């Protein structure tokens, strides 16, 4: 069993199609919608946590690609800009999953991309705009 967070980018012609439904029905994958930006007749972005057998997961991603949905790992969308960060730690207590932490040895803020759910709370509180999330 695997669990992965992915970002789905839907082109305009697929926004009103039951694409995600088929992941569960045809590929026995369970999913949790973490975030959705869907605009009918325009485009859509969906952040999912997907669980299932590795073989079914691979087949499900193949189906998405053939359908015209662009898939990328969530980790590609979350960025901590080290050149902007002064390691003030304002973002640490606001993170609901503990993905942001201070490294004990260096005192620097770090990001654990596996724990991050892209809730954007850190983006809103960072006074130096060091956190960026792009979909």
Secondary structure, DSSP 8 states (H G I E B T S, - for coil): -EEEEEEEEE-GGGTTS-HHHHHHHHH--EEEEEEEEEETTTEEEEEEEEEE-HHHHHHHHHHHHHHT-EEEEGGGGEEE-TTT-----TTTTT-TTS-EEE-TTT--EEE-TTT-----HHHHH-TT--EEE--
